Amino acid sequence: MPGILAAGRAAGQRFSGARRGLVPWPTMRRRTPPPPSPLPQRDGVDPVRVRLPAEGPWATVRDYLAERLSGAPEGTVAELFDAGLVVGADGRPVPADAPYRPGAYVWFHRRLPPEVPVPFPLLVHYRDEHIVVADKPHFLATTPRGGHVTQTALARLRRELGVPTLTAAHRLDRLTAGLVLFTVRPAERGAYQTLFRDRRVHKTYEAVAPYDPALPLPRTVRSRIVKERGVLTARETEGEPNAVSRVELLDHRPGPVPGPALPPGPGATPDPALARYRLTPATGQTHQLRVHMAALGVPILGDPLYPEVTGPVPAGDFRRPLQLLARELAFTDPLTGREHRFRSTRALAAWTSYPDWAAGR
């Protein structure tokens, strides 16, 4: 079956762009990159690329994909092959009886379920030949994951800007709004990811949470946070700290009833005691700021996980968003040397009008 499947070899990856000499790049084990995709994107989403393992008991490509996609609806793999939707590096359909070839690549587009559109604008804050900085709304995932694929910041920007090579340099939680950095050229993505890895990006967040006059601020919270696969929440545990957050009080509004803000619903105060906080993470553990604020006794408003997990929210319910915003992003561009400082223009609804936010308006 010459030309239908392309064999590949695994090794390390060397980032390009170092020729500009602005930042020393890490030396990494080289590898031969996979062949370019023979399939175009659909709605800003890349096709699935599968590399066949070096060893295995499978007689055909179809046998392997049937095992790999065992969680898909019955008949999915058969339909892909019958329709000629599984292709090799030359774009030609792979026959259902094509023999298994270790290291070969195949591509296909998965069937995507309908998604409820996120009805909030995705703002482009800055754009040049290397990067795009977007101001993401609440409820919009950064990159495709799980049930959120086309309704993601990455897919929407690819479609709206006409830049299919766009990739995310980092990620914000779906429920968090604010600034996200994307790279235009895949070969340059590593340079920007290295900034985040080496903590050379200054990030500040704002949050609305209950006001506790007895809580001494500012303060730096240090703890060890672990997040286990398959568990919704992260948790603090004993051990060497791996999560560090600076918490500062920006402003507060004493409510008519002293004490923490009550959840929306019967008995909730119209304007509880609220505060606006500046949060500066020095590390990037999953849900770090949300965990630390809950541990301080002032959980961020609208948080469905901390301090307690609430019931699942129906698809399309965009009421009472998490009151957490990635407000500022600052760094030195590793390719141009330009000093960047960006600031989100979004407002946190519970601070602007708590009654409207609590009522889901």
N, C-alpha and C positions, 0 to 999 in steps of 0.2 A: 504493500500500500504506500509506495513512495509519494512524498509530497503532501499526504493527507494529515499526518501527524508530525509535529516537530519535536525532536528530542531536545531536552535541556539539561544543563548541568548546574548544580548548586554550589555557591561559594559566597564570598562577601560582596559588598557594594561600595564603590568609591564615588563620593559625591563630586559633581562638577561645579565649576564656578570658582574654584580655589585660585585660578590664575590671576584673579584681581588682587590677591595678596592682602586683603584687609583683615582677615581672621584666619589663623591657622586651623586647618580642618583635621579631624581625627583620622588616623591611619586605620583602615578597616580591611578585613580579609576580602579579596576580590572575588567576584563571581560573574559568571556570564549572565547577562540580563535575559529575561524571557523574551520570546518573539513578540512583536507588537500585535495588538488585538486585530484580528481580521474583521471583527464586527464593530459597527458604530455604536455609540451610546443611544439609549432610549430614554427620553424625558430627563436627560442629564444623569442617567444611571449607567455605570459601566456594565458590560457583560460579565458573567461569572467566568473566571479563568481557573482551570483545574490542571494541576500537574500530577501525572500518574506516579505513584510511589515506586521506588527502586526495586522493591521486592513485594511479592504478594501472590495469592493463589488464583487470581482472576484470569480466565481464559480470554475474555474480550473486554473492550472498553465499556461496553454496556454493562457487563457484570460488575465492574468496579463502581460505575456511577449508580447502579441500583443499590449497592451497599452504602455508598457515600450519601445518597439522598434518601435513605430509608425512612426518614421522618416526613417526607413529602407525601401528598395525597397519592393513593394507589393509582398506578397507571401513568404517573408523571414522566418517568424515564422513557417508557415505551412511546408516549406521545411525542417527546422530544426527538427521538430517533425516527419515528415514522414520518414526522413532518420535516426531517432534514435540518433540524435546528441546532444540532451539535456539530461543530465545525472544527477543522484543524487549522494550522497556521496559514494555509493558503486560502482559507475561506470556503473550501469545499466540504460538503456534508460528510460526516464520518459514518460509514455503514454500521448497522446494528451488529454485524458479525465481525467487525474489524478486530484483529487480534490485539491483545494487550501488549503495549510496548512501554517498558519502564522509562520514566523520565519524559514521556511525551506530554504535550499540552493539548487541551481541547477547550473550546469556549462555547457558551450558550447564554441566552437570556432567560432568566427565571420568570415564571408567571407571577405577576404582582397583584395582590388583592387591592380593591379600591381603598383609597385613603381619604379621610375627611380633610379638606383643605384648611390650613391654618390661616384664619382671615385677618392677618395682621401684616403690615408691610415689612419687608426686609430691606434695610437701608444700606446703600453703599457709602461708606464714610470717606474712603480714600482708595485711589487706584493708580498704579503706575505699571511699568512693563514687568515688574517682578512680583508685586503683591497686590492683594485686595483686602481692605479692612471693612468688614460688614458689621452693622449694628443689628443683632438678631433679636427678634421678639420672643417673649415667653411662648412655650409650647412647641417651638420649632426645633427639632433635633439638628445638631450640627452636621452629622454625616449619616448615611444610611445604616440602619441597625434595627434588627427585629422587624416590627410592623411599620416602622417609619422609614420609607425609602425615597419616594418621589417628593414627599413633603418634608424635605430637609433643606437646610441652608445651602449645602453644597450643590444639590441637584437644582435648586431654584436659581442659584447664581450662574451655574453653567448654562442654563436655558436662557436666562434674562440677559446675560452679558455676552453670550455666544463664545464662551471660552471652555471648550470641552476638557482641556488639560488642567483645569483648576483643581487644587487639592487643599485640604485643611492642614495647617501647621500645628494646630492644637484643637482642643474640643471644650465646649461648654455643655453642661447638662441641659437636657431638653427643656426643663422648667425654668432655667436661668436665662435672663435676657442680657444683652450687652455685646461688647466688642469681641470679634473673632478674626483671627488673621488667616488668610488663605494665600497660597503661592500659585503663580501663573504657570511656571515651568516645573515639571516634575523633577528635573535634574537639580533644581535649586532648593527643593523642599528641605533637604537635609540640613542646609545651612541655617534655616530658620528654626527647624526643630531643635537643633543644637542650642540655640539661644534659650529655649524653654528648659531643656535638659540641664544646662549649666546655670540656670537661674539668673540669666542676664536680661530677662524681661521683667519690667516693673509692672505689676498688676494691682489695681485696687478695685474693690467692690463696695457697693452700698447695699444696705439692708434695712428693712423696717421690721421692728420686733417690739415686744413689750418693753416698757421703761421701768427699770428697777433702781430707785435712788440709792439703795444699799449696795449696789454693785460697783466696786471701785474700778474706774476707768480713767485713762487708757491702761491696757494691760496686754501682755503677750501670753498666749495660751500655748502650752507645749504638752503633747500627749502622744501615745502610740495608737494609731487607728488601723484596724484590719477590716478588709472587705472580702467575704468569702463568696466564691462562685455559687450562683443560684440563690443567694440571700439578698433581699431587697436593700437592706440597710447595712451601713458600716457601723462599727462599734469601737469604743475605746477599750484598751486592755493594758495590763501592766507590761512594762518593758521599756527599752530605750525609745525616747520620743522620735517619731518619724513625721510628725505633723506640727507645724508652727504657724500660728496666726496672730496678727496684731489686731486688737479690737479697740476702736476709739468711738467716743460719743460725739456726733456732729450736732445734734439738736434733739429736743424732747418736748412733748406736749403732755403735761399732767391732765389726766382725764377726770371726769366727775366722780368716778369711783376709783380710789387708789388700788394699786395692784396690777397684776398682769392683764393683758388684753384677753377678753373672752372670745371664744370662737364664734363665728357667725351663727345666728339662729336665735331661738327664744331666750331671752335673758341677757343677750349681748348688749353692752353699753353702746350708745350711739357714737361716742368718741372716747375710747379707753385710753389709758396712759400708754403712749407710744413713744418710740425713739427712733431716730435715724442714725445708723452706725456706719463708720468706715471700717472695712475689713481688708487687711493686707496679708495675703498668704505668702509665707516664705518657702512653703513646700506645696506639693500638688496631689495630696491623697484624695481618693474618691470621697465626695460629699464632705470634705474637710471643714469648710466654713459652717455648714449646716450642723454638723456634729458638735463643733466647738460652741456654737451659739446655744444649742440645746443644753449642752453640759453646763453652761453658765446660768441656766434657768431663764433664758430669754430666747426661745426658739423663734426662728424667722416666720413671719406670718405667711400662711398659705402652704406650709410645708406638709405634704401628705405622709412623710416618713418619720420625722423627728418632732417631738420626742416619742410619738406613737404612730404606728402605721394605721392609716385610715382605710376605708373601703375603696375599691377601685373606682376611678372616675370614668363614666361612659365616654366613648369616642365622640368628639365634637363638643364636649363640655369645656369651654374656655373661661369659665368664671373663676374669680379669686386666684389669680396667678401667684406663684411663689414670689415673695417680695425681696428678690435678690437680683442685683444688676452688676454686671462687669463694667464698671464706670470708666476706668482709665487703663491704657496700654501704652507703655513707653519702652523703647529699645533703640539700639544703634543698628542700622541696617548692615548686615554682614557683607553685602555685595556692593553697596554704594557708599557706605560710611555716613549716610545721612542720619541725623538724630530725629527720631519720630516720637511724637507724643499725641495720642488720640484720646478723645473724651466723648463718651456716649451722650446723646441729647435726650435720651428717654427719661421719663419720670416714673417713680414707683407709685402706683395708684392708691395704695393704702395711706400714703403720706399726703397725697394731693386731696383725697376725699375718702376717708375711711368708710363712711356710710355707703357710698356708692360701691366701693370695692367689696364690702361685706355683703351687700345685696346682690352682687354679681352683675352690676350694671357696667 
